[in-house]
Amino acid sequence: MKKTLFTGSAVALVTPFTDNGVNYQELARLIEFQIKEGSDAIVICGTTGEASTMPDEEHIAVIKFAVETVAKRVPVIAGTGSNDTRHAIDLSQAAEAVGADGLLSVTPYYNKTTQKGLYGHFKLIAEHVGIPIILYNVPGRTNLNISPEVIRDLAELDNIVAIKECNLGQVGDVVNLCGEDFAVYSGDDNTILPLLSLGGKGVISTMANIIPQDTHDMVARFFQGDIQGAVKLQLKTLNLIKALFSEVNPIPIKAAVNLLGFKAGQCRMPLTELSDSHLELLRREMKAYGLL
């Protein structure tokens, strides 16, 4: 029986930066906000957390700080993916050493690989750590898809317990091949309910940075049998989601977090500030949602 890290909504948390590093005081505020508002898990140093621009020492320090701040109130899942298998193993071992409850590991990007290579990449990572691993399949960013058959083979490994899936078209096949013991989480905020209806267990969410309670409630209502209530929440979020993805993530969500009064700072280069027109769109949709 595999260990399910969480059921519900995990926030893919932004990392608040200063000109010189990480604003740890603000990171603590963001974590407390998420826990208070019902997020079921914290994903730290993922795509939304801009891990790709973080040196290893800073990367692990942020994971350690999150683990200590959360203090076991909810699971902390650390992004430790890399397109270099040895580097992914090193990051994963370091995250385990500082107390992460689980890992989020993305498919290799840029150099890519074959399906055989994907299996070998994730198998090696799994063999070098003892904590649960969530695979991250995001073809839109990596131009690489994990086939349902390879996901099935990886799911046979004890500590590969779930997938964050951004390819909705194959979710049914993944659920059929891997069974209920293997958790499938939505990687796209606008298709949470379709994925849940196919047997998913929740979402790893960008929009939860600003609407954690509604994101949690959407999933909770679905599992409580209040399908109409869950649909109502999903439909309510759609215009906001469009604004939050008007430019590449996490540019808009970081602007949204700042608009809520947090000090998330700017994205690191090569990401730039949100354009004036998209900032106006974001303000308008946040106001319409009742956030401003």
N, C-alpha and C positions, 0 to 999 in steps of 0.2 A: 504494500500500500504506500503510494507516494505521499509526501508531505505537501499539502496545498499551502502555499505561502499566504495567500489571502483570497477572499471572495468579496467582490465589491469594487470600489474605486481606489486606485493608487494614483497619487499625484506625481507627475513627472516634473519635479520641482526645479524652478529657475535657480541659478546661482547668483547672488548679489555681489557684483564686483565694484571695487574702487579703482582708481588709477594705478594703484600699487599692488592689488591682490584681491582677497576675498573679504567682504564685510561680514564677519562672523556674528556680530551683534544682530545684524539684520537677518542673517540666515536663521538665527535662533527665533526671531520674531515670526518669520515665515513658517517655520516648523510648528511653532505653538499655534498659529492660526489654523494650519491644516488639521492638527489633531483636535482642536476645539470644534472645528466645523465638520468633523465626521469622516475625513479621509481614512481609508482602511489600511493604507500602507504609504510609505514615502519612498519614491525612487530618486536617488541622489546621483548626480554626475552622469545623467543620461544625455540624450541629444538636446533636450530642452535646457538642461543644466550646462550646456556648452563644454562638455568634457573634452572635446577634440582640441580645445585651445588651452587646456590645463596641463602644465608639467606634472610628471608623476608624483613628485613630492607634495604639490598642492592638491592634486587629485585625491590622494590617500588621506591627506590632512582633513579635507572636507568630508570624506566618508566617516572618518573617525569622529569628527565633531558632530555629525548628524547622529551617529550611533549613540554617543554620550548624551546628546540633548534629548533624543527620543526616549532613551532609557527604558526600552522594551515595551513602551505603551502601544506601539504598532510595529509591524516589521519594517526594517530598513533594507531596501534592495539597492545594491550598488551597481552602476554601470561600469563594466570593466572590459568592454569589447575592444578589439583591435583587428587590423588586417594583417598583423604579424602575430602568429600563433604563440610564439615564445613571449611576446610582450603581453598578450592577453592572459597567459598563464601567470606571469609575474604580477600583473595588476590584480588578478583574481585571488591569488594567494595573499597579497597584501591586504585586500579588502576583508578577506576572511580573518586575517590576523588581528585587525582592528575591530572586529565584532559584527560585521554585516550579517544580516539574517539570510540573505540570498543575493544572487548575482543576475544582472541583465547583460546578455552577451550577443552583440549584433553580428550579422554575417559580414565576412571580409569585404571591404569596399576597395575600389580603384584597381588593385591587382586582381580581385575577384578569385574564383576558383571553379572547379567542377563540382558536381553533386558528390562525387567520391571525396573530393577535398573538403567539402563542407562537413561531411560526416567525420572525417579524420580530425579536422580543426576542433570541432566541439567535443569530440570524444577525448582528445588529449587534455583539453581544459577540464573536463569533468573528472578525469583520472587524477588531476593534481590538486583538487579541492574536495572538501567534505560537505560543503553547504549546498543547498538547492540552487539550480540554474534555470533561468527563464531564457529561452532562445528569443531573438529579436529579428523578425523577418520584415524588412521594410524596403521592398524593391524600388520604390520611388527615390530613395536616397542612395542605395547601393548598386542598383541595376543588376541585382542578383536575387533570385527566389529560391527558397528551400522547398523542394518538392514534398508533397504529402508523404511519399514513401520514405524519404530520408528522415522526415520528422518522426514517422513511426519507428524507424530503426533507432533514432536517438532517444526516443521516449522509453526504449527498453533499458537504457542506462539508469541506474537507481536515482542519481541526483539531478538528472535533467527532467524537470517536473512540469514545465509549462512553456508556452510560447506567447509572445506579444506579436499578434498577427495583423499585418496591414494589407494582406491580400484576401479580401473578403470572399472572393470567388472560390477559394479552396478550403474555407473553414469547415464546410460540411464533410469533405473528404478527410480532413485532419481529425475531426471528432470521431468519425466512423472508424478510422484506422487505429487511433490511439486510445479510444475508450474514455470513460468518465473519469478515470484515475489521473488523466493528464489534463491540466488546466489550459484553456485557450482564453486569452485576454485580447480585447480590441485595442488596436493601436491608433484608431481613428475616432475622434470624438463624434463625428456625424453619422457613424454606423454602429453605435453601441448596441442598440436594441436588435437590429438584424443579426448581429453576432451572438447576442444572448439567446435569441430564438433558435439558433442552430446548436446550442449546447455550451456556449461560452460561460465563463465564470466571473467576468468583470471587464474592467478597462484600466489601462495605464494612460492617464489623461493629461493633456495640456491644459484644457479649459478649467480643470480642477484647481489650478493656481488661483483663479479668481472666483469660481463658483463651486467650492468643494462640497458644500452641503447638497446642492442640487444634483451634482454628479453622483455622489454617494446615494442619494434618495432614488435617483432613476434606477440604479441597479437593484437597490433594496426593494423597491416597489415591484419590480419584475419578479423577483424571487418570492415575494409575499403573495403573488397572484394578482396584484393590482396592475394589470397590463395597461388599462386605460390611463391610469395615473402615470405610468412609466412613459407611455407614448406622448402624453401631454408635456412632460418635461423634455423629452428628446426634441419634439417639435419647437418648443420654446427656445431651445439653445441654438437652432440652426442659423439664424441671422447673426448671432454673436460669433458663432464658429467661423462663418465666412469672413468676418472682420479680423478674427484672430489668426486667420491663415491668408490674409490679403498679401502678405509678403512671407518670405521663408521663415519658418519657425526656428528660433524663438524671438525674432524681432518684434512681432506684434504683442505676444504674451508678456514680454518684459515691459513693454510700454504700458500695457494694461495693468500690470502689477504696480508700476509706478503711479498710475492714475488713481489707484486705490489708496495711495498714501504711504506705500512701502518705499524703501530706498534700494531698489534692485540694481540701480546703475544702468549703464549701457551694455550692449553686447560687445564682445571682443571682435576685433577685425579677424577675418574679412567681412563679418556682418556689420552693418551700419545702422544708423537711426532710422526709425519708421518715417516714411515720407509724410509730408504735411497732409496730403489728400487722404492717405490711409489712416493717419492719426485722427483726422476729423471723422472718418467713417467709424473708427473704433470708439471714439467718444460718443457718437450718436447711438451706436448699438449698445454700449454699456449703459447709457442713460435710459434707453428704451427698455432694457432688461431690469432696470431699477438699481443698478450698481453705483450710479453717480447722481 
